[in-house]
Amino acid sequence: MTGIQSRLFAAQHDPEFPRLSDNLAASRHLEVRRQIKGHIQAMFALPERNEVIVAADGYLWRFSADGRLLDTLDEPGSMHRNGISFGDDGFVDWVHTDVRTRKAYGPEVDGNALEPAQLHAALSAVKVVAFDRRDDSAWAWLWDGDIAWKMDISRHRERVDTYCTSRSSTDDHLSWVDTCLEGLEEAAPLMVEVEADSFAGGYGDRPSRVEVVGFDRRRYHVEGGVARYTAEVVVGGAFKVIAPHLPGGLPRRYWFGDAHTRLRVGDEVLQFKVFVGRDEGDYEFLHMTSWWDPSTVLPGASPWLQVHMRDYMEHAGEDALWELYREDFGLYAVRPRQSAHDLPASARPVPAWVPAFEGPETARAAVTGTVVLDGGATVHRWWRARPARRPINAPTVALDADSPPLSELPTAVRVEWGSPWDEGNHAVVEVTLDPAQTRAAFARLPAVDAPATLLLQVADLFGETGDMRLLLRRGGTDVPLDHAKIDYLRRPTFRPWHGREGAPPPPTRVAQLGQSVDDLLAGEAGAQAQFQAQAEALARDPDIVDHAAPFITEGYARLLNGLNSTGRADVSVALTRHYLAHVHPHTSGSSSDPSRAYNASVIASQTLAVALHRPQDAGLVEEVMTTLVGEQFDPDTHTNATLLYNLACHYALQGDKPRMLRHIAAAVRLGKPAGQFRSDRDFERYLGDPEFEAAVSASGT
């Protein structure tokens, strides 16, 4: 299309029929407002919660029945069509509970002794059940409100079906699992799929919901492009002369443009423009729009309008068409009007504003969060779009929310980046604002038409909160919010180890763990939490724990030694408690490297050195003796003289003289001097005892 043609067929401004993406279409009681910019994969209704869940390009979106965005979540793996992610080591039930973390399963139960009727009764007693099987085993997942557990049903393996879904409109878009057990009556689902329908309606016995009252031509389109048309005219025309009886014809040619559309919803009529093709008088809404109506499951729920890509994006000429409707691409709620949007600027508590994030790219994740407003309401907002993925034979589109500006004073915000299913790079920060100072900052902004931006600047996604900055920006003016208090609620554990092309590789995860040890010994703020998070993440990673276990235990051993020698016993004891609860269960049997066992003996020794003399840590002493020392401990073959010495102290304080003497003898054999025993108050009651003197003197010192 030439420049003259582009001007002739440019979009026409018509306030009576605004573009969908202007978010201005409204009637007396309804409005059409885009909620998602991106590819829509599926929609589900939650009757018990009176909510709608939308799956869109790798994210789950929660909406109220009347089309208000409530929350979003990076889609976890192993999703089932019942709305729950059942993984190997935990489950995610955010769809039904709002809980954004992976939960651990309860104790597994054995269902193999159950007869079919008994098994059916047990499975029917819970809210959700799903199944899986392997070569010689099978199991059920049972979920009942907020807990889940596994049931071994290997006896019934042949009855497990891992693909029970009837063909639906989302099969090509979602890889969610739907499973069943032969003979088990299915309960009413907690999540019901909403099938996409024709936007225009008017087929079968259904009334038409759309009337087109005008059409602005934008582009003359030839299916397959001009080159294909020319070839078929020349070659196909010649062939028709030779064989006129054969079927076939020239590629379709027709206009695309803005249809002035009237949408009827109940007694309301909404007017807007829809970019669509018109062929022989028919408007081809079907190829570019869809209609989703959850009210068939949720009475009174708002309907939704989707503008999607055409099915022929790989064909020549489609890229030019896409440029004419890409601004309208996405999912729109046809919902009750929000009165706050209709307030004049003078009636708003503060100028309209939107949140935004400025910092390094967050790879495959959006930056999202919540805002607490001065009136007490909490709203969910996207701070930055998820970077565009590169689809096959289609334009790249960044996934984003399309939320209206806010007009109340923010008092706190919570912002997160990275995926919650990738512990290494997931971060959550909380920002607390002083209302009076924030209001004064708004007053310093210039008066312009555009909304202000509440901007969180993060130079390093893994850096300290002291280097983060919050400000208000409008009309080229920045007003720093220096009073804002920024804290990590969840600190990212590791920097990506793979690096970027052309840049030097960042430290490995093991090296980053070692750096955290150095930082903690140097007294760096936040280093303890960082080390603990890194150690736990490495210990829980089945692909790396064998390699990492010696380095993890070495880190704890170095820390306890250094902290005890500098009088930081409280931190030392806290680290031991964390190690016993969250790390040792994963590393204790994971490596044949002898240094792991030796490092564990150092952890035990350093903990006893401090905890033996702190009454509040008596329970920790017993846990160390049970978990790290154990009944099978043999002092005659052990090589850590300091642990043997501290065990002798423990038995001395316990009054267990035989064990004390045996451990003294072993420690002396490894070089512990007699003078150290004689000067230690732990052995005060045994000074002058012949057996004690004989044991400590065995070295000749």
C-alpha positions, -999 to 999 in steps of 0.1 A, spaced: 0 0 0 15 34 -10 18 63 14 -12 80 -3 -33 48 2 -21 46 38 -35 80 45 -67 73 25 -74 42 45 -61 52 79 -82 46 110 -110 72 113 -117 89 147 -153 85 158 -161 91 195 -194 72 190 -175 41 180 -141 41 198 -115 15 191 -116 -14 215 -81 -8 228 -91 28 238 -111 12 266 -138 38 262 -168 17 250 -196 20 275 -234 21 278 -254 33 308 -245 4 331 -218 -16 312 -183 -10 299 -159 -30 276 -124 -30 292 -94 -50 281 -79 -71 309 -51 -91 291 -29 -83 262 -17 -116 249 -27 -151 237 -57 -166 255 -56 -204 258 -86 -212 279 -112 -200 304 -127 -218 334 -155 -210 358 -152 -217 396 -188 -221 409 -178 -224 445 -157 -192 445 -179 -174 419 -147 -166 400 -132 -170 365 -98 -184 357 -81 -176 324 -50 -194 311 -31 -170 290 4 -177 275 19 -194 305 1 -174 333 -31 -181 353 -54 -151 358 -80 -149 385 -110 -126 379 -142 -119 399 -174 -130 382 -179 -94 371 -146 -91 353 -122 -75 379 -86 -88 380 -79 -103 414 -45 -121 410 -21 -138 386 3 -167 389 31 -181 367 16 -214 357 32 -243 376 41 -275 358 21 -307 361 -13 -289 359 -44 -310 359 -78 -299 345 -92 -299 380 -70 -268 386 -44 -284 408 -7 -290 400 2 -324 413 40 -327 412 64 -354 424 73 -335 456 44 -312 462 12 -296 449 -1 -262 440 -38 -254 447 -38 -217 440 -68 -219 417 -89 -231 446 -72 -215 477 -52 -184 466 -21 -199 482 8 -190 459 34 -216 472 40 -253 466 27 -274 495 41 -307 508 20 -338 506 6 -354 537 16 -390 546 10 -415 519 -16 -441 524 -19 -477 510 -51 -484 491 -41 -518 478 -60 -537 505 -93 -519 495 -119 -536 474 -132 -516 445 -163 -504 464 -142 -494 494 -117 -476 471 -145 -457 453 -159 -446 487 -125 -433 498 -119 -414 466 -155 -400 464 -151 -386 500 -126 -359 489 -131 -328 467 -106 -336 440 -89 -368 429 -64 -374 401 -44 -405 390 -12 -416 374 7 -448 368 41 -461 358 53 -495 346 43 -515 377 27 -489 400 -2 -466 402 -15 -440 426 -42 -414 433 -37 -379 444 -65 -368 469 -72 -331 477 -96 -321 503 -98 -283 507 -62 -273 514 -43 -306 520 -34 -334 496 -18 -368 499 -10 -399 477 -27 -432 478 -9 -463 464 -34 -481 442 -10 -503 422 -34 -532 426 -59 -512 404 -33 -500 379 -51 -513 348 -81 -492 356 -62 -459 356 -67 -438 325 -43 -409 320 -62 -392 292 -99 -389 299 -107 -354 284 -132 -352 257 -120 -332 227 -123 -295 236 -114 -262 221 -83 -259 243 -67 -293 235 -43 -276 210 -34 -249 235 -31 -265 270 -10 -294 280 -30 -300 312 -36 -336 323 -71 -351 328 -72 -386 344 -98 -410 357 -104 -444 372 -125 -469 353 -158 -475 371 -155 -445 394 -183 -421 391 -170 -386 385 -180 -359 410 -191 -325 399 -160 -306 388 -148 -276 409 -136 -260 377 -157 -260 346 -143 -251 311 -160 -222 293 -161 -229 256 -154 -201 232 -184 -191 210 -190 -169 180 -189 -132 189 -216 -123 164 -240 -151 173 -269 -155 150 -265 -191 139 -288 -220 146 -316 -209 169 -293 -183 187 -302 -147 182 -276 -123 168 -259 -101 194 -240 -79 169 -252 -53 144 -228 -36 120 -239 -1 111 -208 12 92 -175 0 77 -143 20 73 -121 4 46 -85 -1 58 -68 -26 35 -76 -46 4 -64 -81 11 -55 -110 -13 -53 -144 4 -18 -157 2 -4 -124 -11 -1 -106 -44 27 -129 -57 5 -160 -52 -25 -142 -68 -4 -132 -99 10 -168 -103 -24 -183 -101 -38 -158 -126 -11 -166 -151 -5 -203 -145 -40 -212 -133 -56 -192 -161 -36 -210 -187 -44 -244 -171 -81 -235 -171 -80 -231 -209 -66 -266 -213 -88 -282 -186 -118 -260 -180 -138 -288 -163 -115 -290 -133 -126 -273 -100 -107 -244 -85 -106 -206 -85 -85 -176 -78 -75 -167 -43 -101 -147 -24 -98 -109 -25 -117 -86 -1 -115 -56 21 -105 -54 58 -116 -25 79 -132 -12 111 -168 -24 115 -189 0 134 -203 -25 158 -233 -25 181 -232 -52 207 -264 -61 226 -260 -75 261 -293 -78 278 -310 -45 275 -277 -26 270 -261 -17 237 -224 -9 235 -207 7 204 -171 2 192 -150 -6 162 -139 -42 154 -112 -48 127 -126 -75 105 -128 -87 69 -159 -82 47 -164 -106 19 -195 -103 -3 -213 -83 24 -205 -108 52 -184 -97 82 -160 -124 92 -159 -120 129 -154 -157 134 -118 -155 121 -107 -127 145 -130 -126 175 -145 -150 201 -171 -147 228 -168 -163 262 -199 -165 285 -193 -179 320 -229 -171 330 -239 -206 318 -220 -218 349 -219 -186 370 -253 -170 368 -249 -132 363 -212 -134 354 -199 -109 328 -192 -121 293 -159 -117 276 -148 -106 241 -115 -118 226 -96 -103 196 -72 -130 185 -48 -136 156 -61 -150 124 -54 -187 117 -33 -179 86 -4 -159 102 22 -177 82 7 -166 49 19 -137 28 1 -105 36 -9 -114 71 19 -93 87 4 -62 71 -30 -70 84 -16 -77 118 -3 -41 121 -38 -28 117 -53 -48 146 -24 -56 169 -34 -27 192 -68 -43 199 -53 -79 205 -64 -94 238 -92 -103 261 -120 -78 271 -145 -80 300 -180 -67 292 -187 -58 328 -206 -34 351 -192 2 349 -167 10 376 -178 43 392 -143 53 402 -133 56 365 -160 82 359 -147 106 386 -134 139 373 -97 146 380 -106 173 406 -125 147 427 -97 122 429 -76 120 461 -44 121 441 -36 123 404 -41 92 384 -11 69 385 2 35 373 29 12 388 60 3 368 93 -15 372 126 -5 357 155 -29 358 173 -58 341 153 -82 320 134 -109 341 138 -136 314 106 -156 312 86 -139 340 66 -107 344 70 -83 373 37 -84 393 25 -73 427 -1 -58 449 -8 -22 460 -25 -13 493 -45 19 489 -52 45 515 -88 34 517 -77 -1 527 -83 -19 494 -56 -41 479 -54 -44 442 -33 -67 419 -12 -50 392 14 -60 366 45 -38 370 61 -50 338 51 -72 310 65 -107 305 90 -106 276 76 -118 243 81 -155 234 89 -164 199 60 -184 185 61 -205 154 48 -187 123 33 -158 143 43 -123 155 59 -120 189 37 -105 216 46 -96 252 21 -107 277 7 -79 299 -23 -68 319 -43 -38 308 -54 -23 341 -68 12 346 -48 39 364 -53 42 402 -65 73 418 -60 66 455 -29 71 476 -6 40 479 5 31 514 23 -1 507 33 -22 477 45 -58 472 65 -65 440 78 -99 428 99 -110 399 111 -144 388 90 -175 389 79 -189 423 87 -223 409 124 -213 404 137 -208 439 170 -194 426 157 -162 410 123 -156 427 123 -123 446 95 -105 466 100 -71 481 77 -51 503 77 -13 502 61 7 530 52 44 523 45 73 546 11 87 535 18 123 543 52 123 525 37 104 495 8 129 492 33 158 492 54 141 465 22 138 443 16 175 448 51 183 434 44 166 401 35 188 371 -1 189 359 -2 170 326 -28 148 309 -9 115 312 -10 95 345 19 96 368 41 65 373 51 50 406 84 35 395 105 9 413 141 10 400 161 -21 406 196 -20 392 205 -56 402 178 -82 405 199 -100 431 212 -69 449 205 -52 482 173 -33 489 194 -3 498 203 0 462 167 0 451 148 33 445 112 43 444 100 75 428 71 93 412 75 103 375 53 126 354 59 150 325 97 145 327 98 152 364 111 126 390 102 130 426 121 105 448 102 88 476 132 86 499 110 78 529 100 45 514 112 15 534 121 -15 511 126 -50 525 129 -84 511 101 -109 519 119 -134 497 154 -129 485 165 -146 452 189 -174 461 213 -176 431 223 -156 401 218 -175 369 248 -197 364 247 -198 326 254 -161 319 248 -142 287 264 -146 253 296 -125 252 297 -119 289 320 -136 314 301 -164 332 288 -156 366 300 -177 396 285 -212 399 259 -218 426 285 -235 448 308 -204 444 279 -181 453 273 -202 484 310 -197 494 306 -160 489 276 -159 512 298 -177 539 324 -149 535 297 -122 537 282 -137 569 315 -140 586 322 -103 576 289 -93 592 271 -83 560 234 -75 564 211 -102 550 240 -127 546 225 -153 570 192 -155 552 209 -156 519 233 -185 529 204 -205 544 183 -201 513 211 -211 490 221 -241 512 185 -254 513 180 -249 476 211 -269 467 202 -296 492 167 -300 477 179 -301 441 182 -338 432 203 -331 402 231 -314 421 229 -325 458 255 -353 454 280 -328 441 270 -300 464 267 -318 497 304 -315 507 304 -278 499 272 -272 518 284 -289 549 318 -272 546 299 -238 545 281 -246 578 313 -259 594 333 -228 584 305 -206 597 301 -223 631 338 -223 637 342 -186 628 311 -174 646 319 -193 678 354 -179 678 340 -143 676 313 -147 702 283 -148 678 267 -179 694 231 -169 687 238 -169 649 258 -202 652 230 -220 670 204 -206 646 224 -220 617 226 -255 633 189 -255 638 184 -246 601 209 -273 590 192 -300 610 157 -291 599 161 -282 562 195 -294 549 207 -325 567 177 -347 557 187 -342 521 225 -343 523 230 -370 550 231 -399 525 237 -381 493 274 -382 488 302 -407 492 328 -379 495 343 -384 530 346 -346 535 308 -344 539 308 -367 569 338 -349 584 321 -315 579 290 -329 597 312 -339 626 326 -303 628 290 -290 628 282 -313 657 314 -304 676 310 -266 672 273 -268 682 281 -288 714 309 -264 723 283 -236 726 250 -253 734 264 -274 763 265 -242 784 232 -226 773 202 -241 792 179 -229 765 197 -251 740 194 -284 759 170 -297 733 194 -288 705 222 -308 723 199 -339 723 190 -334 686 227 -332 677 235 -363 697 206 -382 681 210 -370 645 247 -362 639 264 -385 665 240 -414 669 242 -447 688 266 -463 664 293 -436 669 327 -453 676 352 -429 693 380 -454 687 378 -450 649 368 -414 647 393 -388 634 379 -355 646 397 -348 679 377 -317 687 344 -336 684 358 -363 707 368 -336 732 334 -319 732 316 -353 735 338 -360 765 326 -326 779 290 -336 773 294 -369 791 313 -352 820 284 -328 825 260 -358 823 279 -377 849 285 -406 825 320 -414 836 326 -445 814 318 -427 782 337 -396 793 368 -417 799 365 -435 765 362 -402 746 390 -386 766 413 -415 756 403 -412 720 408 -374 720 442 -378 737 452 -404 711 446 -378 684 467 -352 702 445 -333 727 468 -322 755 462 -331 792 464 -295 802 433 -287 782 412 -312 801 426 -302 835 418 -265 829 383 -270 815 356 -265 841 335 -292 825 359 -318 841 362 -299 874 344 -327 894 369 -353 881 402 -335 889 422 -358 911 403 -388 900 429 -415 892 410 -428 862 406 -393 848 443 -386 854 453 -418 837 431 -411 807 444 -375 801 480 -385 808 481 -413 783 497 -389 758 526 -383 782 518 -346 784 
